[in-house]
Amino acid sequence: MLLLTELGARLKEARLAKGYSLEDLQEITKIQKRYLVGIEEGNYSIMPGSFYVRAFIKQYAEAVGLDPEELLDQFKKDVPGTQTAEVVESYKQSPSRRKLANRSSNKTMEVMPKVIVGLFIIVIIAVISILYWAKSQESPDLGEDDTKPIEYVKPTTDENEQGTSGETDTEGSQEPVEEEEPVDEEPAQAISAGAVNGEDVNFEVTGTDQLKIRVEIINSASWIAFRNTQGVDNLGKMYNPGEKVEYDATADGYVRIRLGSAASAKVFVNDEEVTSPSSAVTQNFIFKLAQEQQAQ
């Protein structure tokens, strides 16, 4: 039987202090019980990969109220690194993949000249068809109706009709034409994703002077906290599926949202849903109002 590592002992102690069993923690984090046991015992060999080791430890720590970044930094010697070296080694040991890629590239080079010739022929046929159609439009055939003599119709000399027609035309021409005034359209809200720096994902909000946040928990529990410009955290706690939390950051023009499990939450800014370009498990959504909006 494996002995508890210092990291595993710290996590288990925090779990017991919360009064959680392994089954409770499995329900909260959606991590299988055997992986939770492996984390406490330091048996990382049962994990699907080193990336999942760090991700599962972060979720475990957040669920029991510990700071995952501080914990991983303190016990980094006990946690395996990322899988970059493993992926490179796996690729080196698979020469068949390289051969397959080279073979596909050679086939593409063989087909390309044929494709280019085919496209060239299609363009020539299209140009000839357009020229032929344009020439046929310039010299239309005369039909039987064009050869008929023009009939002369004697104009009406009824003074009453002429007077009535003249008055009608004069009155109609005197009606003023109203010009439509241009309508000023307010700029629509736009949310632009900026740089991704580790767990931080930056967004800029333009076209509005409000910054109202709503976070909805959808499929599993997640830790959520809001931080303002003074670095003060608000409403930080675990939220369960079906719950939602709202935060008005209009006065600051800035907010950082800490999501323990980004895939478990939907984030809305002024009722517009925002998606993250990052795939990290734990993320910090950072929203800033554009300077021109804050000055209004």
HELIX and SHEET records of a PDB file:
HELIX    1   1 GLU A    6  LYS A   18  1                                  13    
HELIX    2   2 LEU A   22  THR A   29  1                                   8    
HELIX    3   3 LYS A   33  GLU A   41  1                                   9    
HELIX    4   4 TYR A   44  ILE A   46  5                                   3    
HELIX    5   5 SER A   50  ALA A   63  1                                  14    
HELIX    6   6 PRO A   68  GLN A   74  1                                   7    
HELIX    7   7 LYS A   76  ASP A   78  5                                   3    
HELIX    8   8 THR A   84  LYS A   92  1                                   9    
HELIX    9   9 PRO A   95  GLU A  138  1                                  44    
HELIX   10  10 GLU A  144  THR A  147  5                                   4    
HELIX   11  11 GLU A  159  SER A  173  1                                  15    
HELIX   12  12 ALA A  262  SER A  264  5                                   3    
HELIX   13  13 GLN A  291  GLN A  294  1                                   4    
SHEET    1   A 6 ALA A 190  ASN A 197  0                                        
SHEET    2   A 6 ASP A 200  THR A 206 -1                                        
SHEET    3   A 6 GLN A 283  LEU A 289  1                                        
SHEET    4   A 6 TYR A 254  LEU A 259 -1                                        
SHEET    5   A 6 SER A 222  ARG A 227 -1                                        
SHEET    6   A 6 ASP A 233  TYR A 239 -1                                        
SHEET    1   B 4 LYS A 244  ASP A 248  0                                        
SHEET    2   B 4 LYS A 212  ILE A 217 -1                                        
SHEET    3   B 4 ALA A 265  VAL A 269 -1                                        
SHEET    4   B 4 GLU A 272  VAL A 274 -1                                        
END                                                                             
